[in-house]
Amino acid sequence: MAPTAEERDRDKLMNANGWRLLLIGGIGALIGFFVMFFVGPGPGPGATILAFATVPTIAGLAMIVSTRIAKRADEDKPFA
């Protein structure tokens, strides 16, 4: 069954938001690495920033993978 226009729009929006979250997590990771190696008195503050950066990164990856799976299911292709 072909997806409706609303479903396609939802998938496109979810994919775009996933990439945004991935970008936010990547920027947070860069800041964490910078603080860890160049600014902080030790690895503690940078490691904390890196730990917080994993949340949007994992959420973004999950959203991107979810849209890929939905697209494949809409095409009626087998998963295995």
Backbone as CSV, one residue per row, in Angstrom:
resi,resn,N_x,N_y,N_z,CA_x,CA_y,CA_z,C_x,C_y,C_z
1,MET,0.839,-1.160,0.000,0.000,0.000,0.000,0.896,1.238,0.000
2,ALA,0.648,2.157,-0.867,1.442,3.378,-0.981,1.124,4.330,0.166
3,PRO,2.147,5.015,0.667,1.900,5.958,1.766,1.141,7.190,1.274
4,THR,0.364,7.758,2.166,-0.374,8.969,1.827,0.565,10.170,1.900
5,ALA,0.078,11.317,1.440,0.900,12.529,1.464,1.246,12.932,2.898
6,GLU,0.311,12.741,3.815,0.580,13.075,5.212,1.671,12.197,5.796
7,GLU,1.664,10.911,5.456,2.692,10.003,5.949,4.059,10.359,5.375
8,ARG,4.095,10.728,4.095,5.373,11.131,3.493,5.900,12.396,4.152
9,ASP,5.016,13.353,4.408,5.440,14.586,5.074,5.946,14.307,6.476
10,ARG,5.264,13.421,7.184,5.690,13.062,8.537,7.070,12.402,8.508
11,ASP,7.282,11.503,7.549,8.574,10.832,7.446,9.688,11.809,7.089
12,LYS,9.397,12.748,6.192,10.406,13.742,5.826,10.747,14.637,7.015
13,LEU,9.739,15.020,7.775,9.964,15.858,8.944,10.754,15.101,10.011
14,MET,10.424,13.832,10.211,11.135,13.032,11.193,12.591,12.830,10.783
15,ASN,12.834,12.629,9.496,14.193,12.480,9.005,14.984,13.772,9.202
16,ALA,14.371,14.906,8.894,15.048,16.192,9.064,15.360,16.459,10.535
17,ASN,14.422,16.154,11.414,14.664,16.342,12.841,15.744,15.397,13.349
18,GLY,15.803,14.191,12.802,16.861,13.263,13.178,18.236,13.795,12.815
19,TRP,18.359,14.370,11.619,19.641,14.946,11.218,19.998,16.153,12.075
20,ARG,18.990,16.941,12.469,19.249,18.091,13.352,19.770,17.627,14.706
21,LEU,19.129,16.607,15.264,19.588,16.087,16.548,20.994,15.504,16.440
22,LEU,21.276,14.839,15.342,22.607,14.286,15.129,23.647,15.405,15.061
23,LEU,23.309,16.497,14.398,24.207,17.645,14.321,24.425,18.268,15.696
24,ILE,23.362,18.417,16.474,23.491,18.977,17.821,24.398,18.095,18.682
25,GLY,24.217,16.786,18.601,25.069,15.866,19.352,26.520,15.927,18.909
26,GLY,26.744,16.067,17.605,28.113,16.169,17.100,28.805,17.442,17.566
27,ILE,28.073,18.541,17.571,28.647,19.795,18.055,28.953,19.690,19.548
28,GLY,28.043,19.075,20.295,28.289,18.871,21.721,29.509,17.998,21.963
29,ALA,29.692,16.970,21.142,30.856,16.102,21.280,32.148,16.857,20.970
30,LEU,32.115,17.694,19.943,33.300,18.498,19.636,33.654,19.431,20.785
31,ILE,32.653,20.063,21.361,32.900,20.940,22.511,33.466,20.125,23.680
32,GLY,32.914,18.946,23.912,33.411,18.085,24.983,34.857,17.677,24.776
33,PHE,35.216,17.295,23.541,36.612,16.948,23.263,37.528,18.147,23.463
34,PHE,37.080,19.305,23.014,37.887,20.512,23.166,38.115,20.827,24.644
35,VAL,37.057,20.769,25.437,37.187,21.047,26.869,38.061,19.991,27.538
36,MET,37.908,18.742,27.143,38.668,17.670,27.774,40.171,17.805,27.532
37,PHE,40.549,18.153,26.316,41.966,18.136,25.990,42.652,19.489,26.080
38,PHE,41.939,20.596,25.997,42.609,21.884,25.922,42.254,22.858,27.032
39,VAL,41.085,22.761,27.628,40.632,23.802,28.545,40.591,23.326,29.987
40,GLY,39.945,22.229,30.235,39.649,21.800,31.602,40.881,21.392,32.389
41,PRO,40.741,21.380,33.716,41.843,20.960,34.574,42.097,19.454,34.505
42,GLY,41.155,18.727,34.003,41.266,17.281,33.853,40.205,16.818,32.886
43,PRO,40.060,15.515,32.750,39.070,15.017,31.785,37.628,15.088,32.279
44,GLY,37.381,15.424,33.524,36.036,15.400,34.105,35.004,16.264,33.404
45,PRO,35.250,17.576,33.270,34.225,18.421,32.626,33.971,18.041,31.163
46,GLY,35.020,17.723,30.431,34.855,17.329,29.030,34.106,16.023,28.896
47,ALA,34.394,15.074,29.787,33.698,13.786,29.750,32.221,13.959,30.072
48,THR,31.905,14.890,30.961,30.508,15.166,31.287,29.771,15.737,30.080
49,ILE,30.407,16.669,29.384,29.788,17.239,28.188,29.611,16.163,27.123
50,LEU,30.613,15.302,26.968,30.490,14.194,26.007,29.335,13.271,26.372
51,ALA,29.168,13.003,27.649,28.088,12.122,28.080,26.730,12.740,27.749
52,PHE,26.603,14.048,27.965,25.333,14.705,27.629,25.133,14.797,26.117
53,ALA,26.194,14.814,25.345,26.080,14.895,23.890,25.589,13.580,23.284
54,THR,25.717,12.482,24.017,25.265,11.204,23.466,23.745,11.122,23.361
55,VAL,23.036,11.851,24.205,21.565,11.768,24.201,20.974,12.226,22.863
56,PRO,21.279,13.449,22.379,20.702,13.828,21.082,21.274,13.011,19.921
57,THR,22.511,12.546,20.066,23.106,11.748,19.000,22.349,10.435,18.825
58,ILE,22.093,9.737,19.902,21.377,8.463,19.832,19.934,8.684,19.385
59,ALA,19.299,9.756,19.867,17.925,10.051,19.456,17.871,10.346,17.954
60,GLY,18.832,11.105,17.449,18.877,11.402,16.018,19.086,10.153,15.183
61,LEU,20.003,9.299,15.614,20.226,8.040,14.885,18.971,7.176,14.881
62,ALA,18.275,7.126,16.007,17.053,6.320,16.084,15.982,6.850,15.133
63,MET,15.863,8.160,15.045,14.855,8.740,14.148,15.202,8.483,12.684
64,ILE,16.487,8.588,12.337,16.902,8.347,10.957,16.680,6.884,10.576
65,VAL,17.064,5.975,11.460,16.864,4.549,11.190,15.373,4.227,11.084
66,SER,14.575,4.849,11.924,13.128,4.613,11.888,12.536,5.043,10.550
67,THR,12.968,6.184,10.027,12.430,6.616,8.737,12.900,5.701,7.611
68,ARG,14.122,5.197,7.697,14.603,4.262,6.668,13.802,2.971,6.684
69,ILE,13.496,2.481,7.880,12.709,1.251,7.996,11.294,1.475,7.469
70,ALA,10.701,2.629,7.796,9.349,2.930,7.310,9.335,3.040,5.787
71,LYS,10.364,3.635,5.222,10.434,3.761,3.770,10.537,2.382,3.116
72,ARG,11.352,1.521,3.693,11.504,0.174,3.139,10.209,-0.626,3.270
73,ALA,9.502,-0.437,4.369,8.228,-1.141,4.558,7.187,-0.639,3.565
74,ASP,7.203,0.657,3.262,6.253,1.202,2.294,6.505,0.676,0.884
75,GLU,7.750,0.315,0.595,8.084,-0.214,-0.731,7.791,-1.708,-0.845
76,ASP,7.296,-2.326,0.220,6.990,-3.763,0.275,8.191,-4.626,-0.048
77,LYS,9.362,-4.206,0.402,10.575,-5.023,0.230,10.797,-5.859,1.481
78,PRO,11.353,-7.047,1.325,11.599,-7.875,2.511,12.758,-7.315,3.340
79,PHE,12.722,-7.575,4.625,13.761,-7.071,5.518,14.920,-8.044,5.645
80,ALA,14.688,-9.288,5.373,15.756,-10.272,5.528,16.202,-10.815,4.192
